[in-house]
Amino acid sequence: MTLLAGPLFLTGCSGDPDPRGTELREKPGAVEVTLTARVPEEGSDGRIRWSPYGKQLPLAEGAGGMQAELVLGPEGTPPIRLRLTRSPGAPHYDRLFVDFDRDGTFGENEVLETTPTEQNYKFWSSFDTVVEVPVVDPESGESTVDPYPLSLWYVEDPRVPQEEPVIRFSRRGYMEGTVVLDGVEAAVLATESVMDGTYDRGDAWALASRDSAPDLLEPAYSRSLDEHAWLFEKAYRVEEIHPSGRKLILLPFDPGMTRAEEEEMNDELKVDREAPRSGRSVTFLHEFSAAEAMAREERKSLFIDFETTWCGPCKIMDEWVYTADAVVDASASVISVKVDGDERLDLKDRFGVSGFPTMILLTSEGEEMRRASGYVNVADMAEFLRGEGGSR
């Protein structure tokens, strides 16, 4: 399939296809890396495991189903139209029409099908596909296309019929290349954090020895294109990346510290992991009405921890924060209750919770004293439960 080959995408690319390339390559130690688009194979473990949150596309009722537009590629690129429908007799959305050739219509081969699944009381309609994104080749200056693997999903919650419909998407693929740095064969990976089909400083990259290339798919290797990366004991930074993602320039970088020193400095959980523990943990109730009644009867504050089964920071707090002696001791004077935000939509709405984890401390009469959102460390949580400090 060929998309939009023509002068539309050659604006500003006359003469040297990348006019900054010559100047950058002349900097001391500068190394040019050529990258190629990678499409994860179905069922393989080659799927990148650091991904931005799904980007929301508003859905509007239209002829034949709910409609949305997906914009990927340089400015002026026609959008990819989407249409979400139900097949005859289907109770949930199970078909997604995708305007792969961007001609504004849906052909016979431009439909994806799925079997919706139920999870956390919601019905998920998920689709994996590959679209093509127009790019300018940095070497030839010619217009061409790159594959852009992505996942799209629609979540229907029968309990919230008034919710504004959206379809979400996230990229699955990435750009990958190899290069020799100071005698070491290395793998370089670049991928989008801002999913718009072009590369700039807002996106991400990773670096590792060729022998460790599969590790690049793990979240620990992800960093912004504005941050340096380590190859053994030497650091490098990306001086420039071409909008196509097909080429970048690496330069040696001195961060002013060793790799070990930097890793220790960036280990945000170290203090919490090393906090004193005696095998105890915060005692949480799991029935809100009972906890509320107990707090009122015993004239104690009520500590509510809103979580979900899929919340990563919630699990980390369960492991390192709610098992620390300082937090357990501070919790002795309150009634603590965990609330699943997916199950208790009534409580989620009542307390205005929009993200997880969210921690709220109430008086025994139900008046809010303070709240915090996101991961809270051991010291701050102990302070929070003791009634010290303000809302976060």
N, C-alpha and C positions, 0 to 999 in steps of 0.2 A: 504494500500500500504506500503510495507516495503522497505526501502532503505539501501543498503550497510551495513547490520548488519554483523559485523566481526571484526577482529583484527586491521583493518586499523585505526580505531579511538580510539584504546586503548593505543597508544604510550605514554609512560610516566605515565601510570595510574596503574601500578602494585602496590600491597600492599595497602596502604591507598589510596582510590580513589581520595582524595583531601589532599595531604600531608601537606598543610599549614593550613588545617581546625582546627586541634587540637590546634596548637599554637595560632591561632587567637581567638578561643573560650575561651582561658584562660586569655585573656586580660580583665582588670577590666571593667565591664559594657557591654562587647561584647555580642551581640545577633545574633543568626543565623536565617535567614529568608528563608523559602522555597517558591519558586515561580513556577507558572504554566502558560503555554502558553495560551493566550486568543485569540479567533477568534471572531471579531465583527459579530453580527448577521445582515443579510441583512435587510435593512430598519430600523434598530434600531439607537438610539442615542449613542450607546456604542462605537463608533469609536473614537479613540484617535485624538485630535485636535491640537497636536503639532507634527510636522513632518518635517524631513529634506527636502531640495530641492530634486527634482527628480534626481536620478543618471542616467547619459546618457550611453547607450550602443550603440556603432557604429553598423550600419546595412550595410551589404555587399550583393550585388546581388549574388544569388546562384540558384541552381536547384529548381524551384517551387516557388520562392519568395525571399524576403530579409531575411537574416539570422543574428542572434546575439547569444551571449552566456552570460548566467547569472550565475555568480559564487557566491554561498552561502554555507557556511559551513567551517569546518576546512581545513587546508592545505592538498591538495591531493584529495579533494572531486571532483568527475567529475562535469563539468559544466552542467547547464540546457540549452539545445539548444532551440532557439526560431526561428520560421519562420512566417513572416508577409505576408499575401497574400490578393488578392481580390477574392471574389466569382464570378462565371461567370456573366458577364454583369454589375458588380458593378463598379461605378466610383471612389470609394475610398476604402482604405484598411479596410476590415471588418472581417478578420479571423486571429487568432493568434494560431499557433500550439506550444504547450509547451511539452517538453520532460520530463514529470513528473517523470518517473522512471529512468531517466538519463542513458538510455541504448544506446543513440546515434541515435535512430530512433523515428518516430512519429506513434503512434498507432491510432486506430479509435476513441478512447475516449480521445485523447490528442489535442483537438481543441476547441477554444473559439470563439464565434461569438458576434458581436456588430453592432449597427447602428450608423455610424459616425454622429456627430453633428457639426454644423457650429457656430463658436464663434470668434469674432474679425477678420473676413475675413479668418479664418483658419478652417480646418476640423480636428476634434479630433476623433480618434479611441481609445476608452478606454475599458480596460478589468480588472475585479477584479477576483482574483483566490486565491487558497491556495496551496502552494507547501510544501514539507517536507524537513527539514534540519537535517542532521545527527548530533547528539550530544552524549557526554559521560555523563551518569547520575552521578552526584557528589557523591551519596551515594553508589551505587553498583559498579561503574566503568564500567558498561556495555554499549555497543553501542546501541543507540535507535534513535528515531526521534522526532522532535517537529514540529507542524504545523507552517507555516510562511505565514500569509495572506499578499498579496501585490496587488498593483494597477500598471498596465502598461498602457502606452498611447503613441500613435504616433500622431504627429501634422504635417499636410501637409498644406503648404502655397503655393497656386497656383501662387502667385506673385513672389515667390523666388524659381524657379524650380532648380536652381543650388546649393541650400543649401545641405550640407552633411546630409544624412538621419541618424537619431538616434531614438531609442525607449527609453523612460524613465520609471523608476520604483521607487516606494516608498513603504515602509512597512506600513501595516494597523494594525497589531497586536502588542501585548506587553506581558510582563511577569507580573504576579500579585500574591501577597501573603498577608497574614495577620500576625501580630505579636503584642504582648503586650509589650509596652514600658512604664516603670514607672507607671503601673496600667492602662494605656490607650490602648484600642484596636485600632490598627492602620492598615492602608492599605499601602502597598508598591508596587510601579510600576517601572518596568525597561523596557527600550526600546532602540532600536538602533538609534544612530545618524549617525554612519558609517555603511551602510547597507551591511554587509558582512556575516551575519549568525552566528557571534560569538560575545561575549560580552567582553569588556575591558574598560579601563579608558576613551576612547574616546566616550563612549555612555552616556545615560542619565537616570535619575531616578526621582521619586517623592514620597512624603510622606504626609499623612493626616490621621486624625482620621477616624475610620471605618464609622462613620455616614456621613462623607464628602467624601467618596470614589469616587462618581461620579465626584467630582470636579477635581480629579487627571487627568482627560482627557483634562482639559483646559490648554492652553499654560502658564498661570501664575504659574503653579506648576512645570513646567519643569526646570531642572537644570542638569548640567554636573555631571558625577559621581565623579569628583574632587571637587564638591561644596557641602556644607552642606545644610540640609533642616530643617525646624522647625516643631515641633509637639506642638502646643500651644506655651508655652514660653520656651521650651527646644529644643536644636539643636542636630542633629545627622549627622554623615557622614558615607559613605560606605568605610569600610576598605578594602574590597576585594569582587570581584564578580567572580563567576565561569564562564568559557568561554561559558557554555551552557545557562547561564542566569537563571538556576534553583535554584541557591543559592547565597546569599550574606551575609556578616557579617557587622552589624551596630555597631557603637561605639558612646557614648555620645561625644559631642563636645562643647567647649567653644569658641565662636567667639569673645569674648571680648566686646560685646555690647548686648543690648536688641534687641528683634525682631523688636520693633517699631523704634529704632534707625537705625537698618540696612535697614529697608524698606524705611525710609526717605532718607538715604544716597544713596540708589540704584534707587530712583525715578528720572530718568533722565529727565522726562518731567515736573517736578514740576516748575522749573524756567520759562519755556515757558507757562505753564498754568496760572501762576500768573503774567505774563507780562501785563502792562497796556493796556486796550482796551477801545475804545470809540464807538464801533459799526461799524467801517469802515473796509474795506478789500482792498487788492491790486486789482487794476482794470486790469484784463487780457483781451486781445483780443484773438480771437480764429481762426483768418484767418492769416496765416503767411505772405503771400505776402502783405497784407494790412498793417500789423504791420511793416514789413521791409521797405515799402515805406514811412510810417509815420515817422519812425526813421530817415530815410535819409532826408526827407523834413524838419523835425523840428530840425535836427542835434542833436539828442539825442541818447544815448546808447540804444541798444536793449537787453532786458532780455528775454531769452527763457527758459521756464520750460517744459522739456520733461517728460511726465507722461503716465500712462496707466490706464484703468478702474480697473485693478486688483492690482495695486501697493498700498500696505499698508502704507508705509512711505509717499507716495504722499498725501493720505487722511489725515494723521496726520498733515502734513504741511499746508494743506488747512484749517484745524481746528484751529491750535494753532500758526502757524508762520505767515501766510499771513493775519491774522486778528489782529496782534499785532501792536500797534501804531508806534513803532520804525521802523518796516519793512514797514508799509504803508507810513510813512513820507519819508523814504529813497527811495521808489519806485516812488516818485513824479517827479523825474528828469530823469526817463527812460521810454521807451515804453515796456510794458510787454505783452508777448504772451504765451499761453499754446499750446503745441503740443502733440497730442496723438501719441506715438511711434508705436502703432499697425497700425494706419491709415496712417501715413506719413512715409513710409519706405524710400522715397527719401530723406527726411530731416534727418532721423535717419542715413542713410549712409553718407550723405553730411557732417554731423558734427561728425561722428565717435562715435555715442552713442551706448553703449553696455549694459547699465543697467538703472534702473529707481528708483527714479527720477535723472535726470541729469540737472543741471542748467548752462547756458552759458550766459556770458555777452559780447556783441559785441559792437564795436564802431559804429557810425552812418554809416560808410562806409563798415561795415561787417567784420572787423578784430577782431579776438577773443582776449579779454583781460584776461579773467579768466573763470574757470569752477569749479563746485563742483558736487560730486556724493554722493547719499545717503541722509539720513536725515540731514538737516542743522538747527541748533537752531536759535532762534530769534536774539540773539546778533550777531552771525556770519553772518546771512543773511542780517541784516541791514548794516554790514560792507561790505559785498560782493556787495550790490547794490550801496553803496557810492563810490565804486572803491578802497576800502582799503583792504590790505591783499593780499596774493598771491593765486594761483590756488591750489585746493585741489583734 
